[in-house]
Amino acid sequence: MHDAYFFSISSLPERAKHVITKRLLTTQLPTRVKEEFARVADFMNRGVSLDGEQLRREVGNLDRRREQDLRTVQPEFANLIDYAGPHA
């Protein structure tokens, strides 16, 4: 996603970028896949990090419309962006 800048991996909060980068670069995969993961990490880390406020707000809006909760569907990512739930 590039048009909704707050959903782009390049604008994730620094803490999330750090954890995701480590995971991307240390996962044991075939060389060609590791190279692609390295490119993804590079793209992500070149972007200006945001505080995640708008990301959390928009995820909350989506969760309410879908009657979901990111904390249930993707708890690790929800934790990385400090998501408190759709009703926070």
C-alpha positions in Angstrom: 0.0 0.0 0.0 1.4 3.3 -1.0 -1.7 5.6 -1.4 -2.9 5.2 2.1 0.5 6.3 3.5 -0.5 5.4 7.1 -0.9 1.7 6.0 2.5 1.6 4.2 5.2 -0.5 5.9 7.6 2.5 5.3 5.7 4.6 7.8 5.4 2.0 10.6 6.6 3.0 14.1 10.3 2.4 14.7 9.8 -0.4 17.2 7.6 -2.3 14.7 10.2 -1.7 11.9 13.0 -3.0 14.2 11.2 -6.3 15.0 10.0 -6.9 11.5 13.4 -6.2 10.0 15.0 -8.7 12.4 12.5 -11.3 11.5 12.8 -10.7 7.8 16.6 -10.9 7.9 17.0 -13.9 10.2 14.4 -16.3 8.8 15.9 -19.3 7.2 14.8 -19.4 3.6 16.2 -20.0 0.2 18.6 -17.3 -1.0 16.3 -15.8 -3.6 13.6 -15.4 -1.0 16.1 -13.9 1.6 17.2 -11.4 -1.1 13.6 -10.3 -1.6 13.1 -10.0 2.1 16.2 -7.9 2.4 14.7 -5.6 -0.3 11.5 -5.3 1.6 13.3 -4.5 4.8 15.4 -1.8 3.0 12.2 -0.2 1.5 10.5 -0.3 4.9 13.5 1.3 6.7 14.0 4.1 4.1 10.6 5.6 5.0 9.9 8.1 7.6 8.4 6.4 10.7 5.2 7.8 12.1 3.9 7.4 15.6 1.2 5.0 14.5 -1.7 7.1 15.8 -3.5 7.3 12.4 -2.7 3.7 11.6 -4.3 2.5 14.9 -7.3 4.8 14.3 -7.8 3.4 10.7 -7.4 -0.2 11.9 -10.0 0.5 14.6 -12.4 1.8 11.9 -11.9 -1.3 9.8 -12.3 -3.6 12.8 -15.6 -2.0 13.7 -16.9 -2.2 10.1 -15.7 -5.9 9.8 -16.7 -6.7 13.4 -13.1 -7.9 14.0 -10.3 -7.2 16.3 -6.7 -7.1 15.0 -5.6 -8.2 18.5 -7.4 -11.6 17.8 -6.5 -11.9 14.1 -2.8 -10.7 14.3 -1.9 -10.3 18.0 1.8 -9.9 17.4 1.3 -7.1 14.9 -1.3 -5.5 17.1 1.2 -5.4 19.9 3.9 -4.0 17.7 1.7 -1.0 16.8 0.3 -0.6 20.4 -3.2 -1.3 19.1 -5.7 -1.2 22.0 -8.7 -2.5 20.1 -11.6 -1.3 17.9 -13.3 0.5 20.8 -10.3 2.4 22.2 
